[in-house]
Amino acid sequence: MAYRLIARTLSIGLLFALGPAGCGPKPQTKEDKLTECSFVLPQLLDNIQDNVEYTGRTAAKDSVDIKARVTGFLLDTQLFKEGDIVTKGQKLFQIDPEPYNAQFEQAQAQVGLYRAQVELNPKTFQQKQQTKQKNPDAITDLDLRTTEAQMKEAQAALDAAKASLKIYEINKKYTTVTSPIDGMVGRRNQTPGNVIIQDQTLLTTVVSLDKMYVYFDMDAPTYAQFPQGKEVNSTKAPISLELPVAASTAAQVPPIQGQVDFFNNQFNPATDTILVRGVFENPTKTGGGSRLRPGMFVRVKVTIGEPYKALVVPDQAILAKMGKKYVYVADQDNRVKEIPVVIGQLQEQGLRVIKQGQLQATDRVIVSRLLDIHLNQEILPVPLPPSTPK
């Protein structure tokens, strides 16, 4: 009886363990065993333009260090606001003019003195000549020549006094320091009451902003792609400039467009590069809100060559082996095939130009799980869904 009970219990347990035939695990299919890989079809883009990026530095088209041209005390006058846009001829500083006014007045008096002598000497000389004609013994020849020399000496002294007067007049004018160009004025380097030394003391700086230069060094291979056979400086190659901004705002700051307008006349033999200058419009807004300021580090993108058509694929699909580039594609049998390519420049949205190779627009280029698959492996290719624009 006990043995019969044990046997029945074992039978019931085995029945529950096996379960009904329709509720067992689903058999694994061939597709479940294949590696699922996303693929894209190459795109054909028109008007692809190659470019080269450099690091450059901005420089003002016009830049002036404002220094006084006379020595004197700086007066307490607020003639401008730091950072203002100023115009050519606008007053910036005032040097104490009193000493130069006194010198000017003294020079005026000196001119009047010598002018009186010049007016008197010819009359004296003429009178002595008439006296000698009447009485030769009354006036000696030496006396006559001395009077003539005094007349010329007085004229020379008058000319010298006039020159001194001109100098003092210029110095008097230079006590007012003005801006020689249109532009933005910098900070005051001197406070009122300081002694300003002629041609030495830096008062402030003024830089132009409406046009901005960018200087950068171009390598010889890129330079060789510019048109030759005529003056290379006449080539107005397109150029764009990007400011260093935070990654969160990079998409909101468009590049600034400009032109290459100057190549230096010689290469730097140490680096095999040539100095290049680009020019960019930089309109001055109210309050001096121009985007570019002198001395900024910027990224410069120079357009080279002629526009062309080419296939592009996501840059993540490009693989490298022994210095050569290739892509994986899924053939008609869904097996991994390797196609060598020669790549070009990276375009927008992470697309890489394919310049040469056997890649066709109908090839299914694998873009995922590239490290998990190998040549001739059978895979399960799945189209990559289009990305959602942000």
Sequence and secondary structure as in RCSB ss.txt:
>XXXX:A:sequence
MAYRLIARTLSIGLLFALGPAGCGPKPQTKEDKLTECSFVLPQLLDNIQDNVEYTGRTAAKDSVDIKARVTGFLL
DTQLFKEGDIVTKGQKLFQIDPEPYNAQFEQAQAQVGLYRAQVELNPKTFQQKQQTKQKNPDAITDLDLRTTEAQ
MKEAQAALDAAKASLKIYEINKKYTTVTSPIDGMVGRRNQTPGNVIIQDQTLLTTVVSLDKMYVYFDMDAPTYAQ
FPQGKEVNSTKAPISLELPVAASTAAQVPPIQGQVDFFNNQFNPATDTILVRGVFENPTKTGGGSRLRPGMFVRV
KVTIGEPYKALVVPDQAILAKMGKKYVYVADQDNRVKEIPVVIGQLQEQGLRVIKQGQLQATDRVIVSRLLDIHL
NQEILPVPLPPSTPK
>XXXX:A:secstr
 HHHHHHHHHHHHHHHHH  GGGS     HHHHSEEEEEE  EEEEEEEEEEEEEEEEEESSEEEEE SS EEB 
      TT EE TT EEEEB  HHHHHHHHHHHHHHHHHHHHHHHHHHHHHHHHHHHHH TTTS HHHHHHHHHH
HHHHHHHHHHHHHHHHHHHHHHHHTEEE SSSEEE   SS TT EE TTT EEEEEE  SEEEEEEEEEHHHHTT
S  SS GGG   EEEEE    GGGGGGS  EEEEEEEEEEEEETTTTEEEEEEEEE    TTS  S  TT EEEE
EEEEEEEEEEEEEEGGG EEETTEEEEEEE TTSBEEEEEEEEEEE GGGEEEEEEES  TT EEE S TTT  T
T BEEEEE       
